[in-house]
């Protein structure tokens, strides 16, 4: 995925803004290409998503509902991996087509969306091809990125897209 330098600055500015509002949130700096992040936060390698089984689409639609009640308990890593794969994972390798085949379509196959994953210990970027979470900030920022009813949710997904100000 190609992301402009301007977009990365905007995301960095957002993280600094978040860091400026709470003494517990600290922006992280990656140490080369390793999984180790400054401080205690490290990348999380997710388990392979389960892409078979489960309920049918029609059953899922029949049971769909909105809730404002969230449990403050960690989501199992397998469930998080499945959720992220369904949201914007890779379902076709590069050998099958140019670029990556995604579970969610994008205009003109631009694939310019990223998913930030907000957990109790920090903020991560979902790296779909490697199926891992890259740490970008430490601290619990859930109350600052969603409505009060969701501030205790185990996981908050933030869809990030570049802003075209031309």
C-alpha atoms as an extended CHARMM CRD file, in Angstrom:
* protein
*
       166  EXT
         1         1  UNK       CA              0.0000000000        0.0000000000        0.0000000000  PROA      1               0.0000000000
         2         2  UNK       CA              1.3670000000        3.4240000000       -0.9330000000  PROA      2               0.0000000000
         3         3  UNK       CA              0.7890000000        6.1060000000        1.6750000000  PROA      3               0.0000000000
         4         4  UNK       CA              1.9080000000        9.6560000000        1.0840000000  PROA      4               0.0000000000
         5         5  UNK       CA              4.3290000000       11.3360000000        3.4680000000  PROA      5               0.0000000000
         6         6  UNK       CA              1.6430000000       13.9520000000        4.1960000000  PROA      6               0.0000000000
         7         7  UNK       CA             -0.7170000000       11.2100000000        5.3760000000  PROA      7               0.0000000000
         8         8  UNK       CA              1.9070000000        9.7430000000        7.6790000000  PROA      8               0.0000000000
         9         9  UNK       CA              2.5260000000       13.1850000000        9.1640000000  PROA      9               0.0000000000
        10        10  UNK       CA             -1.2000000000       13.5880000000        9.7990000000  PROA      10              0.0000000000
        11        11  UNK       CA             -1.3050000000       10.2030000000       11.5820000000  PROA      11              0.0000000000
        12        12  UNK       CA              1.8160000000       11.0810000000       13.5670000000  PROA      12              0.0000000000
        13        13  UNK       CA              0.2310000000       14.4070000000       14.5120000000  PROA      13              0.0000000000
        14        14  UNK       CA             -2.8510000000       12.5710000000       15.7360000000  PROA      14              0.0000000000
        15        15  UNK       CA             -0.7540000000       10.2620000000       17.8790000000  PROA      15              0.0000000000
        16        16  UNK       CA              1.1390000000       13.2090000000       19.3170000000  PROA      16              0.0000000000
        17        17  UNK       CA             -2.1880000000       14.9140000000       20.0610000000  PROA      17              0.0000000000
        18        18  UNK       CA             -3.3730000000       11.7980000000       21.8420000000  PROA      18              0.0000000000
        19        19  UNK       CA             -0.0700000000       11.6260000000       23.6960000000  PROA      19              0.0000000000
        20        20  UNK       CA             -0.4330000000       15.2690000000       24.7000000000  PROA      20              0.0000000000
        21        21  UNK       CA             -3.7940000000       14.6310000000       26.3570000000  PROA      21              0.0000000000
        22        22  UNK       CA             -2.6890000000       11.8150000000       28.6310000000  PROA      22              0.0000000000
        23        23  UNK       CA              0.4860000000       11.2240000000       30.5670000000  PROA      23              0.0000000000
        24        24  UNK       CA             -0.0100000000        7.4760000000       30.0650000000  PROA      24              0.0000000000
        25        25  UNK       CA              0.2100000000        7.5600000000       26.2550000000  PROA      25              0.0000000000
        26        26  UNK       CA              3.6470000000        7.5980000000       24.6600000000  PROA      26              0.0000000000
        27        27  UNK       CA              4.3170000000        7.5260000000       20.8940000000  PROA      27              0.0000000000
        28        28  UNK       CA              6.5490000000        4.5830000000       19.9590000000  PROA      28              0.0000000000
        29        29  UNK       CA              9.4690000000        4.4840000000       17.5630000000  PROA      29              0.0000000000
        30        30  UNK       CA             10.2120000000        1.2910000000       15.6680000000  PROA      30              0.0000000000
        31        31  UNK       CA             13.7720000000       -0.0200000000       15.9830000000  PROA      31              0.0000000000
        32        32  UNK       CA             14.6640000000       -0.8170000000       12.3580000000  PROA      32              0.0000000000
        33        33  UNK       CA             12.3680000000       -3.5140000000       10.9430000000  PROA      33              0.0000000000
        34        34  UNK       CA             12.3070000000       -5.6570000000       14.0500000000  PROA      34              0.0000000000
        35        35  UNK       CA              9.1650000000       -6.3810000000       16.0110000000  PROA      35              0.0000000000
        36        36  UNK       CA             10.5500000000       -4.6630000000       19.1180000000  PROA      36              0.0000000000
        37        37  UNK       CA              9.0490000000       -1.2560000000       19.8650000000  PROA      37              0.0000000000
        38        38  UNK       CA             10.3950000000        1.4010000000       22.2100000000  PROA      38              0.0000000000
        39        39  UNK       CA              9.1940000000        0.6810000000       25.7150000000  PROA      39              0.0000000000
        40        40  UNK       CA              7.3110000000       -2.4630000000       26.6310000000  PROA      40              0.0000000000
        41        41  UNK       CA              4.9380000000       -2.6250000000       23.6730000000  PROA      41              0.0000000000
        42        42  UNK       CA              5.7960000000       -5.1390000000       20.9250000000  PROA      42              0.0000000000
        43        43  UNK       CA              4.2310000000       -6.2100000000       17.6690000000  PROA      43              0.0000000000
        44        44  UNK       CA              1.6260000000       -8.9460000000       17.9640000000  PROA      44              0.0000000000
        45        45  UNK       CA              1.7210000000      -11.8290000000       15.5110000000  PROA      45              0.0000000000
        46        46  UNK       CA             -1.8740000000      -12.9250000000       15.0530000000  PROA      46              0.0000000000
        47        47  UNK       CA             -2.8710000000      -16.5550000000       14.5340000000  PROA      47              0.0000000000
        48        48  UNK       CA             -3.9460000000      -17.6070000000       11.0420000000  PROA      48              0.0000000000
        49        49  UNK       CA             -7.5500000000      -16.4890000000       10.5400000000  PROA      49              0.0000000000
        50        50  UNK       CA            -10.1810000000      -19.1980000000       10.4730000000  PROA      50              0.0000000000
        51        51  UNK       CA            -11.8690000000      -18.7420000000        7.1030000000  PROA      51              0.0000000000
        52        52  UNK       CA            -14.1790000000      -21.7480000000        7.1820000000  PROA      52              0.0000000000
        53        53  UNK       CA            -17.0590000000      -22.7260000000        9.3870000000  PROA      53              0.0000000000
        54        54  UNK       CA            -19.1830000000      -20.3780000000       11.4180000000  PROA      54              0.0000000000
        55        55  UNK       CA            -22.7340000000      -19.3360000000       10.6510000000  PROA      55              0.0000000000
        56        56  UNK       CA            -24.1270000000      -18.5450000000        7.2380000000  PROA      56              0.0000000000
        57        57  UNK       CA            -24.4300000000      -14.9720000000        6.0020000000  PROA      57              0.0000000000
        58        58  UNK       CA            -28.2090000000      -15.1220000000        6.3120000000  PROA      58              0.0000000000
        59        59  UNK       CA            -27.9800000000      -16.3180000000        9.9230000000  PROA      59              0.0000000000
        60        60  UNK       CA            -25.5370000000      -13.5230000000       10.7380000000  PROA      60              0.0000000000
        61        61  UNK       CA            -27.8260000000      -10.9200000000        9.1870000000  PROA      61              0.0000000000
        62        62  UNK       CA            -30.8470000000      -12.3200000000       11.0490000000  PROA      62              0.0000000000
        63        63  UNK       CA            -28.9760000000      -12.0150000000       14.3630000000  PROA      63              0.0000000000
        64        64  UNK       CA            -27.4250000000       -8.5760000000       13.6870000000  PROA      64              0.0000000000
        65        65  UNK       CA            -28.1850000000       -5.9650000000       16.3440000000  PROA      65              0.0000000000
        66        66  UNK       CA            -26.7350000000       -2.8640000000       17.9340000000  PROA      66              0.0000000000
        67        67  UNK       CA            -25.5730000000       -2.8590000000       21.5330000000  PROA      67              0.0000000000
        68        68  UNK       CA            -24.0540000000       -0.2430000000       23.7880000000  PROA      68              0.0000000000
        69        69  UNK       CA            -22.9120000000       -2.7180000000       26.4400000000  PROA      69              0.0000000000
        70        70  UNK       CA            -19.3060000000       -3.8900000000       26.2340000000  PROA      70              0.0000000000
        71        71  UNK       CA            -17.2990000000       -6.2220000000       28.4300000000  PROA      71              0.0000000000
        72        72  UNK       CA            -13.8790000000       -5.0330000000       29.5520000000  PROA      72              0.0000000000
        73        73  UNK       CA            -12.1460000000       -8.3640000000       28.9320000000  PROA      73              0.0000000000
        74        74  UNK       CA             -9.5450000000       -9.1790000000       26.3180000000  PROA      74              0.0000000000
        75        75  UNK       CA            -10.7700000000      -10.5880000000       23.0200000000  PROA      75              0.0000000000
        76        76  UNK       CA             -9.1500000000      -13.9440000000       22.2210000000  PROA      76              0.0000000000
        77        77  UNK       CA             -6.3620000000      -13.4800000000       19.6480000000  PROA      77              0.0000000000
        78        78  UNK       CA             -8.0660000000      -15.9510000000       17.3010000000  PROA      78              0.0000000000
        79        79  UNK       CA            -11.2820000000      -13.8920000000       17.3630000000  PROA      79              0.0000000000
        80        80  UNK       CA             -9.3050000000      -10.6720000000       16.7750000000  PROA      80              0.0000000000
        81        81  UNK       CA             -7.4480000000      -12.2630000000       13.8550000000  PROA      81              0.0000000000
        82        82  UNK       CA            -10.7320000000      -13.4510000000       12.3150000000  PROA      82              0.0000000000
        83        83  UNK       CA            -12.3310000000      -10.0270000000       12.7850000000  PROA      83              0.0000000000
        84        84  UNK       CA             -9.4210000000       -8.1290000000       11.2060000000  PROA      84              0.0000000000
        85        85  UNK       CA             -9.2030000000      -10.5590000000        8.2970000000  PROA      85              0.0000000000
        86        86  UNK       CA            -12.9100000000      -10.0790000000        7.6160000000  PROA      86              0.0000000000
        87        87  UNK       CA            -12.5480000000       -6.2910000000        7.9170000000  PROA      87              0.0000000000
        88        88  UNK       CA             -9.6470000000       -5.8280000000        5.4550000000  PROA      88              0.0000000000
        89        89  UNK       CA             -7.5250000000       -8.9610000000        5.2920000000  PROA      89              0.0000000000
        90        90  UNK       CA             -5.7470000000      -10.5540000000        2.3620000000  PROA      90              0.0000000000
        91        91  UNK       CA             -7.6790000000      -13.3270000000        0.6340000000  PROA      91              0.0000000000
        92        92  UNK       CA             -5.6280000000      -13.6150000000       -2.5850000000  PROA      92              0.0000000000
        93        93  UNK       CA             -1.8060000000      -13.5420000000       -2.7100000000  PROA      93              0.0000000000
        94        94  UNK       CA              0.1900000000      -11.2730000000       -5.0060000000  PROA      94              0.0000000000
        95        95  UNK       CA              0.8970000000      -14.1780000000       -7.3710000000  PROA      95              0.0000000000
        96        96  UNK       CA             -2.8040000000      -14.3440000000       -8.2810000000  PROA      96              0.0000000000
        97        97  UNK       CA             -3.1450000000      -10.6490000000       -9.1340000000  PROA      97              0.0000000000
        98        98  UNK       CA             -1.1240000000       -7.4510000000       -8.9590000000  PROA      98              0.0000000000
        99        99  UNK       CA             -1.3640000000       -5.9080000000       -5.5280000000  PROA      99              0.0000000000
       100       100  UNK       CA             -3.1800000000       -7.7620000000       -2.7990000000  PROA      100             0.0000000000
       101       101  UNK       CA             -6.6360000000       -9.2480000000       -2.9830000000  PROA      101             0.0000000000
       102       102  UNK       CA             -8.6420000000       -7.9930000000       -0.0300000000  PROA      102             0.0000000000
       103       103  UNK       CA            -11.7510000000       -9.2010000000        1.7400000000  PROA      103             0.0000000000
       104       104  UNK       CA            -13.2000000000       -5.6810000000        1.4050000000  PROA      104             0.0000000000
       105       105  UNK       CA            -13.2140000000       -3.8460000000       -1.9380000000  PROA      105             0.0000000000
       106       106  UNK       CA            -11.7140000000       -0.4050000000       -2.4950000000  PROA      106             0.0000000000
       107       107  UNK       CA            -12.2580000000        2.1260000000       -5.2720000000  PROA      107             0.0000000000
       108       108  UNK       CA            -10.0850000000        1.3000000000       -8.2860000000  PROA      108             0.0000000000
       109       109  UNK       CA             -8.2550000000       -1.2580000000       -6.0840000000  PROA      109             0.0000000000
       110       110  UNK       CA             -6.4760000000        1.6330000000       -4.3440000000  PROA      110             0.0000000000
       111       111  UNK       CA             -6.4220000000       -0.2110000000       -0.9890000000  PROA      111             0.0000000000
       112       112  UNK       CA             -5.6900000000        3.0730000000        0.7610000000  PROA      112             0.0000000000
       113       113  UNK       CA             -7.4640000000        2.1840000000        4.0020000000  PROA      113             0.0000000000
       114       114  UNK       CA             -5.6370000000        1.0970000000        7.1250000000  PROA      114             0.0000000000
       115       115  UNK       CA             -7.1100000000       -0.2090000000       10.3340000000  PROA      115             0.0000000000
       116       116  UNK       CA             -5.8180000000        1.0480000000       13.6540000000  PROA      116             0.0000000000
       117       117  UNK       CA             -6.5290000000       -1.3760000000       16.4790000000  PROA      117             0.0000000000
       118       118  UNK       CA             -6.9790000000        0.2400000000       19.8880000000  PROA      118             0.0000000000
       119       119  UNK       CA             -6.4230000000       -2.1890000000       22.7520000000  PROA      119             0.0000000000
       120       120  UNK       CA             -6.0670000000       -1.5960000000       26.4820000000  PROA      120             0.0000000000
       121       121  UNK       CA             -2.2700000000       -1.4570000000       26.2380000000  PROA      121             0.0000000000
       122       122  UNK       CA             -1.9120000000        0.7300000000       23.1530000000  PROA      122             0.0000000000
       123       123  UNK       CA             -2.6110000000        1.4600000000       19.5100000000  PROA      123             0.0000000000
       124       124  UNK       CA             -1.5570000000       -0.8630000000       16.6960000000  PROA      124             0.0000000000
       125       125  UNK       CA             -1.7540000000       -0.7950000000       12.9010000000  PROA      125             0.0000000000
       126       126  UNK       CA             -3.0910000000       -3.9820000000       11.3130000000  PROA      126             0.0000000000
       127       127  UNK       CA             -0.5760000000       -5.2640000000        8.7570000000  PROA      127             0.0000000000
       128       128  UNK       CA             -2.8160000000       -7.5350000000        6.7210000000  PROA      128             0.0000000000
       129       129  UNK       CA             -0.2150000000       -9.2370000000        4.5510000000  PROA      129             0.0000000000
       130       130  UNK       CA              1.8550000000      -10.3100000000        7.5690000000  PROA      130             0.0000000000
       131       131  UNK       CA             -1.3050000000      -10.7700000000        9.6910000000  PROA      131             0.0000000000
       132       132  UNK       CA              0.1590000000       -8.8670000000       12.6010000000  PROA      132             0.0000000000
       133       133  UNK       CA             -0.3490000000       -5.7450000000       14.6630000000  PROA      133             0.0000000000
       134       134  UNK       CA              2.4410000000       -3.1410000000       14.6020000000  PROA      134             0.0000000000
       135       135  UNK       CA              2.5970000000       -1.0690000000       17.7970000000  PROA      135             0.0000000000
       136       136  UNK       CA              2.4970000000        2.7000000000       17.3030000000  PROA      136             0.0000000000
       137       137  UNK       CA              1.5910000000        4.0880000000       20.7590000000  PROA      137             0.0000000000
       138       138  UNK       CA              1.3840000000        2.8030000000       24.3050000000  PROA      138             0.0000000000
       139       139  UNK       CA             -1.3460000000        3.4870000000       26.8280000000  PROA      139             0.0000000000
       140       140  UNK       CA             -5.0890000000        3.0600000000       27.0540000000  PROA      140             0.0000000000
       141       141  UNK       CA             -6.6330000000        5.6660000000       24.7170000000  PROA      141             0.0000000000
       142       142  UNK       CA            -10.0250000000        3.9550000000       24.3310000000  PROA      142             0.0000000000
       143       143  UNK       CA            -11.9100000000        6.7330000000       26.1720000000  PROA      143             0.0000000000
       144       144  UNK       CA            -10.3990000000        9.3120000000       23.7860000000  PROA      144             0.0000000000
       145       145  UNK       CA            -11.2800000000        7.5940000000       20.5070000000  PROA      145             0.0000000000
       146       146  UNK       CA            -14.9080000000        6.5790000000       20.9960000000  PROA      146             0.0000000000
       147       147  UNK       CA            -18.1490000000        7.4010000000       22.7360000000  PROA      147             0.0000000000
       148       148  UNK       CA            -18.3020000000        6.8410000000       26.4960000000  PROA      148             0.0000000000
       149       149  UNK       CA            -20.3720000000        3.6840000000       26.0290000000  PROA      149             0.0000000000
       150       150  UNK       CA            -17.5170000000        2.0790000000       24.0550000000  PROA      150             0.0000000000
       151       151  UNK       CA            -14.6450000000        3.2390000000       26.2420000000  PROA      151             0.0000000000
       152       152  UNK       CA            -14.5080000000       -0.1710000000       27.9340000000  PROA      152             0.0000000000
       153       153  UNK       CA            -14.7020000000       -2.2400000000       24.7400000000  PROA      153             0.0000000000
       154       154  UNK       CA            -11.9430000000       -4.8250000000       24.4620000000  PROA      154             0.0000000000
       155       155  UNK       CA            -11.0710000000       -3.6620000000       20.9290000000  PROA      155             0.0000000000
       156       156  UNK       CA            -11.8160000000       -0.5220000000       18.9500000000  PROA      156             0.0000000000
       157       157  UNK       CA            -11.1840000000       -0.5320000000       15.2030000000  PROA      157             0.0000000000
       158       158  UNK       CA            -10.4360000000        2.8400000000       13.6160000000  PROA      158             0.0000000000
       159       159  UNK       CA            -10.5510000000        2.9730000000        9.8250000000  PROA      159             0.0000000000
       160       160  UNK       CA             -7.9030000000        5.4110000000        8.5820000000  PROA      160             0.0000000000
       161       161  UNK       CA             -7.8330000000        6.8010000000        5.0500000000  PROA      161             0.0000000000
       162       162  UNK       CA             -5.7620000000        9.5740000000        3.4890000000  PROA      162             0.0000000000
       163       163  UNK       CA             -7.3930000000       12.9630000000        3.1660000000  PROA      163             0.0000000000
       164       164  UNK       CA             -7.3290000000       14.3780000000       -0.3450000000  PROA      164             0.0000000000
       165       165  UNK       CA             -7.2330000000       18.1410000000        0.1340000000  PROA      165             0.0000000000
       166       166  UNK       CA             -6.6100000000       19.0210000000       -3.4940000000  PROA      166             0.0000000000
